[in-house]
Amino acid sequence: MSDHVSPVSLYITIFTALMVLTAVTVGAAFVDLGQFNFLVAMLVAGFKASLVVWYFMHMKYQSHLTKLALAVGLFFLVILLGETMIDYASKDFSPMPPPISSDAQIQKR
Amino acid sequence: MSSPVAHAARHAHAHHPAQQHHFDTMAQQKEAAVIGMWVFLLTEILFFGGLFVAYMIYRVWYFDAFAEASRSLNLFWGGLNTAVLIFSSLTMAMGVRSAQTNKRKATVNWLILTMILGTVFLGVKVIEYSDKFEHHHVPGPNFVWASEHPSTALGAGAAPAAEGAAEQTPAAEGAAAHRQLSLTPDQLQRTTQIYFSLYFTMTGLHALHMIIGIGLMSVITWMAWKGKFDAEYYTPVEMSGLYWHFVDIVWIFLFPLLYLVERHQ
């Protein structure tokens, strides 16, 4: 069996990249980027996850079938997240639902 | 799909002891295990995906509460745990590599180091959880959201008003602290509770996965010590590795989502 054995230097490089990206995501959180704070945080996390999947989890060396299986799973995750958020964004949900009745109001009744 | 003749011809050679009867080759057996493990991990991704959807909806609805509650988490412990988990992913990858290259003792040592790092992560989690109990940040009848965190509105801007605030009731102090927020203290009391419900559900399920991972790892370590693996057959080590890396990936997303909602201000 000819499984690919990654060099130790590659693992060290990926580990270093993951640590640097963690510092980047913490640093970016302290900068006011408005709406982009969330986007940056998720892009960095997505990139970190990709590094782990591709190199630590050896996806790079797997068969097309295994890669396809992962792609299909991620596709359904995108549907789950994307279409739910589209649904909530496009329907007439109040930004502050449901109206919170405070304890004080309940006691008055 | 091999013919009986071809199969018999293969039987003339010695089988690897770990090769199951229903697989033609070790490579085929490995491929089946890898794809099976990935399909399992995909169900795990969608399992956590449901929680992420719940988180997203409530985060959009109650962003100010999420930002407030997120600032109350200790960034040092969260960052440390992120580093610990990433390091444990490295030691896990090294463990698999040692198995690939027939290094029995190195495999055992890397796996033990991975388990130790996993335990450190859980230990830090215990510190954080007990802190939540102390501060009444555990959802339920005893949940109290008091803005006692200096990083929030009680910073430099509130200092000149400190004399006047001394006479105020705690509730009024809270209202002053949240003047710039869209939520009243009472709304904050309820909506931060949603944040902490998600916090405990997500980190709790993640911690459960860590505990299962450490249990898995101890079995694999024992098997490695017994010399059950070699360069031809180390599938259990690699499959546990995939699981361990997956748990790391979940934390890679949980860390910014829970600890870094809005740190500037």
Interface residues (C-beta under 8 A of the other chain):
Chain A: M1 D3 V5 S6 V8 Y11 I12 I14 F15 L18 M19 T22 T25 V26 A29 F30 V31 D32 N37 A41 M42 V44 A45 K48 A49 V52 V53 Y55 F56 M57 H58 Q62 S63 L65 T66 A69 L70 V72 G73 L74 F76 L77 L80 L81 T84 M85 Y88 P95 M96 P97 I100 S102 D103 A104
Chain B: T25 M26 A27 K30 E31 V34 I35 W38 V39 L41 L42 I45 L46 G49 G50 F52 V53 M56 I57 V60 W61 Y62 L75 G79 T82 A83 I86 F87 S89 L90 M92 A93 M94 R97 Q100 T101 S182 T184 D186 Q187 R190 T191 A231 E232 E238 G241 L242 H245 F246 D248 I249 I252 F253 F255 P256 L257 L260 E262 R263 H264 Q265
